[in-house]
């Protein structure tokens, strides 16, 4: 399957260092802390397993995998399209307990093109936090955005998972109310050791949220109803699909397995 490049008039902020840095403090926001706790509850990494974190950002889910396994994973691969995130992943290594070694590593790649760098059934589990919905593909024939890259990515995740492998991920609901997340986040200012930086990062993320909503309405990004997501997962070979709301009810958290 070939994915067409986006038209030159479309701005993509995700690979930019400025955008990456804006989301490094995301884990300080109460809504994200709830999402992270809910995701961690559904993660069960075991000793000797290989896991992939898609759209790792500042690496909070990678850190969760490592620490829940007590540092016993055979591999924890943190993939992101922003090269600046390699720096924060490397810095995070020394903060983990137990400290991480080269088994935890950063991979610079754009998952809109798939996961061709990995062999079939390499991983025991895949996790992703508010990321896979940004797999994008553009059709020059129709002059519009398609869901091809999104659907292809789900098939690629299934391909690189072992039979029975776990897939835990979150995606935003249709028309997410970023203002609700922002209002809930205001309380965090009082608890932050650096309230000025906290507020600045919160406003930056809100501005990027406006861009994301605008592009999703054009069909570029995919804030889909849960019924559509479940259908795509079934088509990609996933079973035992569970879901719940989190992130101030602005995201679905989904857990499923690749069919054995």
ZIWO-V596225 format. One line per field, one symbol per residue. phi: phi as a letter, one per 30 degrees, with the letter a starting at -180 (. if undefined). burial: + if it has 16 or more other ideal C-beta (glycine too) atoms within 10 Angstrom, else -. Layout:
phi: ???
burial: ???
//
This chain:
phi: .ccddddddcdbdedddddeddcdcedddedddddddddedccbdceidcbbccidhdidddddeddddhicddabcccadcddddddddddedcdbdedcddcbcbdacddcjbddcdehdcdabbachbddcdbbbcddciadbceddddddddddddddeidcbbabbddehdcdddddddddddedcddbdddeddddddddddddddddddddjdcbccddddddddddddjcbhdbaacahhicbccbbabded
burial: --+--------+-+----+++++++++++++++-++-+++-++-+---++++++++++++++++++--+-+-+-++++++++-+++-++--++--+---+---++++-+++++++--+---+++++++++++++++++------++-+++++++-+++++++--+++++++++--+-+--++-++--+---+-----+--++-++--++--++-++---+++++-+--++-++--+++----+--+++-+++++++++--
//
